[in-house]
Amino acid sequence: MNLGRSLMEVCRLYHGRGEDIFARIEVRGREHYEAAHARGKGVVFLTGHCGNWELVALSFYPLFGHDMSVVARRQNNPYLNRMVEKMRMHYNNSVIYKQGALKGMLSVLKKGGNIGLLADQAVFPEEGALIDVLGRKAWASKAPAVIAQKSGAAILPSFIHREEGRFVITIHQPHRFSGDMSEEGIRIETQALSRYLEEFIVAHPSQWYWLHRRWKRAGEESQ
């Protein structure tokens, strides 16, 4: 039901007929973004496939008056990719594709810009750290910890969920990193960042995209 609703909402926005959707968005923790943005080192919104995740980026300019660059995987079908790209670039947004994305993200952050990063999918071992996700081993991207180290940008765990006929975007305080950028230090930070997502899933289990094979390649496949 959540995915069906999300698809219809995105279609309406794609055709310019969903402005009323923005009026139903409540932002909790706006002050955390405003304080992070004022630092001038850029902001990374760290989120997952939660609620209507596309709506977070699409509503960003109407809500905050600032642009956002979203990191996304290029669709295999070029026609579908053009359609999705057009939708994602509405409302002053831009897209950074995953292949070679680090350079593009650092460029945006250097200018004090905003990045939207979905970090709840399994990655290849060479790209990630092995952590616990909901009590089972999973490979998680090290990118957020690496980006924070290289750019000094604030990492704001942020999620959207449905609540009584409206959308609620919750922006947490910036994650505080220990400064230990050894392999073990990065693993610990990656684990800590994953906890925000796990707390969301426990609170709103029907609003996470369970279809992803989150635990693949970690020896803990779904039964």
Sequence and secondary structure as in RCSB ss.txt:
>XXXX:A:sequence
MNLGRSLMEVCRLYHGRGEDIFARIEVRGREHYEAAHARGKGVVFLTGHCGNWELVALSFYPLFGHDMSVVARRQ
NNPYLNRMVEKMRMHYNNSVIYKQGALKGMLSVLKKGGNIGLLADQAVFPEEGALIDVLGRKAWASKAPAVIAQK
SGAAILPSFIHREEGRFVITIHQPHRFSGDMSEEGIRIETQALSRYLEEFIVAHPSQWYWLHRRWKRAGEESQ
>XXXX:A:secstr
 HHHHHHHHHHHHHTT  HHHHTTEEEE HHHHHHHHHTSS EEEEE SBSSHHHHHHTHHHHHS   EEEE   
SSHHHHHHHHHHHTSTT EEEESTTHHHHHHHHHHTT EEEEE  S   GGGEEEEEETTEEEEEE HHHHHHHH
H  EEEEEEEEEETTEEEEEE       S  SHHHHHHHHHHHHHHHHHHHHH GGGB TTS TTTTTT    
